[in-house]
Amino acid sequence: MGEHGTHHILSYGKLAAVLGCLLVLTLVTIWVSYIDLGFFNVPVAIGIASTKATLVLLFFMHLKYEGPVIIWSFVSAVIFLAIMITFTFWDVAFRY
């Protein structure tokens, strides 16, 4: 990349560990899908999916090595998305 930026090359071991975590979380997702958690089915599924998305963003998309402006713009977008999803769930829950 030269003088304009720095390379962030992750080791194969770290990438393999992240891949292993993603595969384990996928197996946990499948396992939890067979369990009736009642009201908590959706929050648990969203939590597992969010954890997997966070791992992909941090390590495979190198968000972990970006500057604070990129990180804050991403965090604000996620907060906005969470608010919109909450309003959608709220609207569906209180329909007549």
Helices and strands as residue ranges (DSSP letters): G 2-4, H 12-33, G 38-40, H 41-55, I 56-60, G 63-65, H 68-93
